[in-house]
Amino acid sequence: MNALRVTGGRVLRPDGSVTEADVTIDRDAGQILAVGDDAATDETGANAGEVPDADETLDAEGSLVIPGLVNAHTHAAMTLLRGYADDKPLDAWLREDIWPAEAELTPDDIEAGAALGALEMIRSGTTAFADMYFAMDRVADVVDRAGLRARLGHGVVTVGKNEADARADVEESLAVARELDGAADGRIRTAFMPHSLTTVGEEFLREGVVEARAAGVPVHLHANETVEEVDPIVDERGERPIAYAADLDALGPDDFFAHGVHLDDAEIDRLADAGTAVVHCPASNMKLASGMAPVQRLREAGVTVALGTDGAASNNDLDVFDEMRDAAMLGKLAADDAAAVPAEAVVEMATAAGADALGLPGGRIEPGAAADLAVVDLDAPHLTPVHDPVSHLAYAARGSDVRHTVCDGEVLMRDREVLTLDAEAVKERAAGAAADLVDRVDG
């Protein structure tokens, strides 16, 4: 057995407690063997044996070992458009700036942008993400090289397209979902990803969902992000978006919807009954003035709520620590209650709930769990003193505080040096691709 041990740190356990313990990992299996004296068991429930000696160690002295963070909704290659268009509402931002730029993207551009996104996520302790974009074979190659986990899907938009082009877009999303599922040694899973209920025609949504169900892949889309996404559905159909999604058979226990800002109580109850997760993207929602999602009500109703950064063009970073702080602060404002969306809730949203929403392993540090974790260095002025480590994760920590990142038992970053990607080469390539893209758009 090839064993890795994370030594000398404190560990965030699934119940929210923090204990001093080493974490021992079976690198071959990509699983946690033991947390301190708490060891994995075999299929009979018996202790699987003595914890083996470590072949490799990671020093966690003075640090907190946490589950790898989960970015449950993003568009990784949009790192190329970071800072390209700001300070506009969603519809104008998309139509005037983002969609024209995306029309000029090449597969090489998307690979370069996705690699930059992967680099940023590894450096800030994210080990799994959901990505809705284009040229997903290139994104899958990046995920494989980087060593991350991902739920990938080709984003479908049919508005403004003729029937043949719209149908081809749906077919590409379904082909990606079928062909890439299980790639990267199983670290990649897929989904059918129509952009939203208003940017994909009903005929194409219905056909796509039927095929997705036959292929056994979930559905991921943007829902109730803005009032402008809700009102047309109400006006045209006499029902709200979540009822429309249910009518399409797109509301199931494996499905997950991004944003969920403008949900009424009946929609929240319907999401809870269906077991469909919601991915909260507070920074993007604030920047685009989309509104404040009812996170406290969603959680109280039993809806799984995860966190996502959205794309770097509307955030403008992929740091899930920032998202935790934003989620806690915005959640209190939305509920008009300082006790709403507390620290432990947003940490769960960024870890276990994110993994559950995406249907991916990880999110918990316990024997038998996937060996996806990050080590956060607590030795910084903005993290001193440490009265409550969980509070620090939600309100004070930054992605730059991450010291080591591990996914599937493999060390992706050691002492802030990313091992799976050439950081300088990734940044140089992405900067060049972004400059060329802007030249094409402006030309």
N, C-alpha and C positions, 0 to 999 in steps of 0.2 A: 504493500500500500504506500502511496505517495502522500504523506501527511503534511499539512501546513498548520502552524499554530500561531494565533494572534495572542500575544502575551502582555501581561502587565497592565491591562486596561480595565475600565468598568464597562459593563455590557447592558444595553437596553433590552429588557426581556419583553415577551409578548404581552404581559399584563401591565406594562408601563413602569415596572420597578427597575431599578438600576443596581446591579451587584458587581462586586469585584470578581472577575473570573477570566480564565483563558478560554479561547474558542479554538477547538481542534477541528480541522477540515480534512475530509477525504477528497483530495484533488482529482483523483481518477473518476470518482462518482459525482463530483461537484456538490457534495452534501456536507452539512455540519454533523460531525460525529459526536461532539460533546461540548457542553458549556460548563466549565469547571468540573464538578463531580457528576453533573447530570449528563449521562451518556445515552447514546442511541440504543434502541432495542431491536431485536430481530422480529421476524414475522410472527413468532409465538408470543411476543411480549417480553421475552427474557433479555437480559442485558447482553449486548452483542459482543462483549469481551472487553479486555483492558484497552484503555486509550493508548494508541501507539505513540512511540517517540516521533518527534517532528523531523521531517527532512528539511524543512524551511520554516523560518519564523518571521513574523512581522511585529515590530515593537509598538505597543500601544500604551506605553507608560505615559501617564498624565493625559490620557485621551479617553474618549467615549466611543465604544464600538456599537454601531447602529446598523439596522438592516439597510441594504442599498436602497436609495431613493428611487421612486417610480414616477416618471414624467408621463402621465396617462393620456396626454393629448398634445401633440406638437406637429410641426411641419419642419423637420430638421434642416432641410436644404435652404430654408428661408433665412438662414444666417447670412446668405449673400445679400439680402435686402435689409439687413439691420441698419436702421437710421436712414433708409432710402426715402420713406414717406411717413411723416408723423403729423399728429395734431389734426386728424380728420375723423369724422364718424365712419362706421364700418362700410356702409354702402358706397360712399364716395371714395373712400380709401381703396376699396377693392376695384371699382370700375375705372377710376381715373389713374391709379398708380400701380397696384399690385397685379391685376390681371394682364395689363399691357406688358409689364416686365416679364411675367411668367410665360407669356406667349413666345418670348425670345429665348427661354431657357433651353439648353441642350442637355443631353444625358451626362456629358462631361461636367457641365456646370452643377447639375444636381448631385453628382458624386462628390465634387469638391465641397459643396455646401454641406452635404450630409456628414462628410468626414470632419469638417470644422465643428458641426453640432455634436458629433460623437466625442470629439476631443474635449469640448466644453463640458459635456455631461460627465465624462469620466473624471475630469478634474474637480467637479463639484459633487461627487459622490453618488451620481445617478447610475444605476446598473440596468434599468429596464425602461423602455419608452414605447409609446404608440405613435406611429407616424402615418399621416395621410398626405400623400403627395404623388409625384409622377416618377417615371423611370425607376420603379421600385426594385428591379433587378440590380441596379447600381447601388441603391440604398442597402439592399440585402448584402451585397459584397462588402460594403463599409461595416455593417453590423458584424459580419463574420470576422473581418480583420481586427476590428476594435475589441472583440470579445464580449460585447454587450448582449442583452436580450431585447427582443422587440416584437410588437404586434404591428404588422405592416399591411398597408392597403393602398391601392391606387384610388385617388380621389376623383369622383365622377361629377362633372357638370354638364348638363344637357341644354340649358337655356342658351338661346342664340345659335344653336347648331341645327343642321338639317337632320332628318331622321337617320340617315345612314351613319353620319358622324356620331350622333348621340348613341346609337345602338353599339357602335364600335367602342365607345368610351365605357359603356356598361360591360361589354364583353371583356375589355382589357382588365377591368377591376376584378371580374370573376376569374379570369385566367390567372392573374397574379395570386388571388386567394387560393386557387387550387394548386398551382405549381410551386409556390415558394413556401408553403406550409411545411414546417419541419426542417427547413434549411439551417445552415450554421450549426450542425450537430444537434438540432432540435431546439436551439435557442430562439429561432424565429417561428412565430405563429402568424396567422394572417386573418384578415377580415374583409368583407365587402364594405366599401366605404363611399357611399353617395355623399356628396358634399353637404347637402341639407335638404329639407323637405320642400324648399322653395326654389332651389337651383337645379333640381332634377325633376323632370316631368313624371306625373303619376304612372303612366304606362311603363316607363323605364324602371321606376321604383318597384312596382309590383313584380315585373319580370325578374329583376335583379334579386329581390328578396327570395322569391321562389327558388331560384338557382342557388343562392347562398345557403338556404336551408337544406337543399339536396346535397350540397358539398360539405355540410356540417361546419360552416364557418359563421362567426357572429357578424352583426351589423354595427357599424360605427358611423355616426353622422353628427353634424352640428344641429342642435335643436333649441328653440326658444332663446336664441342669443340676443336678439333685439326685438323691439316692438314691431319693427318693419318685417320681421320674419313671422310674427304671430298673426298680425292683422289680415294679411292676404288670405291665409288659410281659413280664418274665421269668416271673412267676407265671402269667399268662394264656396266654402264647404259647410258653413254653419257649425263647425266644430273646431276645437283647439288642436294644436299640433300633436300633442301626445295621443289624443284620440285618433287622429289621422294615422300616426305611426302604428297604433294598435290595429287599425283597419287594414294596414299594409302587411300585418304580421311581422313588423319590425320591432316589436316590443317584447323581448324575451329575456330570460335570466342570464344569457351569455352576452347580450348586447350592451353597449355602453354609448351614451350620448354626451357630447361636449357642450359645456356652458350652462344650459338650464337656468338662465337668468330670469326670464319672465314666465314663471310657472304659477298657476293658481293651485288652490288646495286640492281640487279634484285631480289635477294632473299629478301632483305629488303623491296622492294616495294610489293612483294608477301605476306610477313608477314603482312604488313600494310593493304593490300586489304582484306586479310582473317580475320583480327582481332585477330590473334594468338599472345599471349604475349610471351615475352622473359624474362627469369630470368637470370640476370647478377650475376656472382659469381667471383668477381675480385680477392679476396685473393687466392682462389683455382687456378684460371687461372695463376696468377703470380707464385705461388709456384711450379706448375707443368710445368711452362714455356710454357703454351698452347697458349699464345698470348693475344692481347688486343682487346676486343670486341668494335665494332663501336657504342658505346652507344649514342653519340651525333647524329649520322646519323639516328639511329633507332628512337630516340625521335622526330627528325625533320620530319621523314617520317610518324609519327603518331602511331608508334608501342608502345603498353603498355610495359614498361620496369620495372620489379620488381627487388628486390635484394634477393640473397640467399647466405648462407655461404658455401654450399656444406657440405660434412661430415667433422667431426672434425679430420679425418685422413689426410685431405688435406688442412687444413686451418690455424691453428689447434684449433679454438674455434668457438663458436656459437653466438658470440656477433655481432649483426647487426649494432651497432654503429661503430665498426671497419670496417664493410663492406661499410658503407656510406663514411667514409673517403677514403678508398681504391678506391671506385667507382669514387669519385670526382677527386682524384689525377690521377688515371690511365686514366680516360676519357679525361683529359686535354692533357696527353701525346699522347694518341691515335689520338686525333684531332689536335695535335700541336697548341693548342689554350688554353690559360689560362682562357678564358671566357667559355669554354665548360663545360658541366655537372656541373653547379653551385650548391651551397649549397641547395637552395630551391628545385632543381630538385632531388637530392639524398634523401632528406627528404621525398619528395612525393613518390619516388621509394620504400622507406622502409615502407610506410604507405598505402596511398590510392591506389597507383598502385599495391602494393602487394596484397591487398584485392581484387582488381578488377581482377588481373591475376588469382588468385585462385578461384574466384567466391564465396568468403566468405564475411560475414558481417564485418564491422569494417573499420578502416583506416581513419576515420574522426570524429572530435568532433563537433557534431551539434545535435540539438533536433531531436529525432526520429532515430538516428543512434545507432548501437550496442554499448553497454557500455563496450568497450575494450580500455583501456588507461594505460599509465604509467606516473609516476610523477618523473621528473628528478630534483635532488637537485643541484642547481646552486652555492651553498656555498662551493666552493673548490678553492684552488689556481689556478688550471689549467682552471677554468671557470671564473676567475676574471680578468678584469671587464667584464660586460655583455653589450658590445656595440650592439650586434645583436644575440638574442637567437637562431635564425635559423642557423647562422654561427657556433655557438657553437655546435649545434646538429651534424652538418656535420663534423666539423674539430677538435673539442676539447673534446666533451663528451665521456664517457666510460660507458660500461654496469654497472660498479660498482657505477656509480652516480645515478642509479635508486633507488628511495626510496620506492615507492609503485607500485604494478602491479594489474590491475583489468581486468577480462575477463568475458563477459556475465553478468556483474553486480556483480560478486563475487570477493571479495578481495583475490587474490592469494598470495600477499606479502604485509605486512605492516611494515614500518620502517625497511626494509631489512630483515625481518624474513619471510621466506616462510611458509605459513599456510597450504597448501594442501599436501605437501610432507614432510617426515622426512628427513631433509637434511643429517644428519650424517649417518643415516641408508642407504640412497641411495648411498652415496659416498663409504661407507664401502662395500656394496654389489657389486658395480660396480668394485671397485679395486680388490676384490677377483675374480670376474668373468674374468676380464682381465688377471690376473696372471695365472689362470687355463687355459685360452684359449691359451696363449703363450706357456705354458708347453705342451699342446696337439699338437700344431703346430710344436714345436721344437722336440718333442718326436717321 
